[in-house]
């Protein structure tokens, strides 16, 4: 009987060992599988992040190539960077490739324009002791040309609330709206205008003067200009603003702008001179940088491309 009892105990112990071995094998296999899964997941995460960075790099490189070489250079395929630019739709698509992962991004481009910058000039800029505050992406820019003033003057003449057939001097409270002067316009001390002044010759502001441009319509995302001086002779100073003057809205001249007051910008003219201590401040208002009515009737663009705000989108991963 004793040998039989020992055989049963040995058999039971062997079964227990095998069960424990099986359990540990299952646990070990599961652990290895989880580890492999985590490694795979980590690799995928790293590849997706790298693919995204490469896709953004492709966008930036394509935009740089377009602005420095022309639209034909916007499309390229180099290493892990791919970009395709459609000049008809202005759609720029870029891909970044990392391992087996591809990230695709899209943006829309548009032509740059003079009103997109806090200061735009062609010939001369002097900002002596002047402080300039503006939203990012709206830096000072030099252009090769300015918008044609003819169609702009015709447009504002047609919509003006008040028209003056000769030189005119404004004083005290001026009616709200668009004032069109066939000649020179002068604003005397303590004059306030909520609207736009257009003069076919010069504009001069003396003493304490405030001009606040109005939106079109009030709930829109763009403003009428504050001042337009369309002196086609383009001699001397077309717009003169002294230290007590405050201007909110775009100021455009066909010749020269001379400013010592507080202005929001944009300032657009062939020659611009700013004298401090004073400042430009766009008050973080992006609506100031839209093309005003009337100027969309003429060519305001350069060959430089910029990104349409809000157009950036991630198409996805492949």
Secondary structure, 3 states (H helix, E strand, C coil): CHHHHHHHHHHHHHHHHHHHHHHHHHHHHHHHHHHHHHHHHHHHHHHHHHHHHHHHHHHHHHHHHHHHHCHHHHCEEECCEEEEEECCCCEEEEEEEECCEEEEEEEEEEEEEHHHCCEEECCEEECCCEEEECCCCCCCEECCCCCCHHHHHHHHHHHCCEEECCCEEECCECCCEEEEECCCEEECCCEEEEEEEEECCCEEECCCEEEECCECCCCCCCECCCEEECCCCCCCCCEEECCCCEEECCEEECCEEEECCEECCCEECCEEEECCCEEEECCCCHHHHCCCCCHHHCCCEEEEEEECCCCCEEEEEC
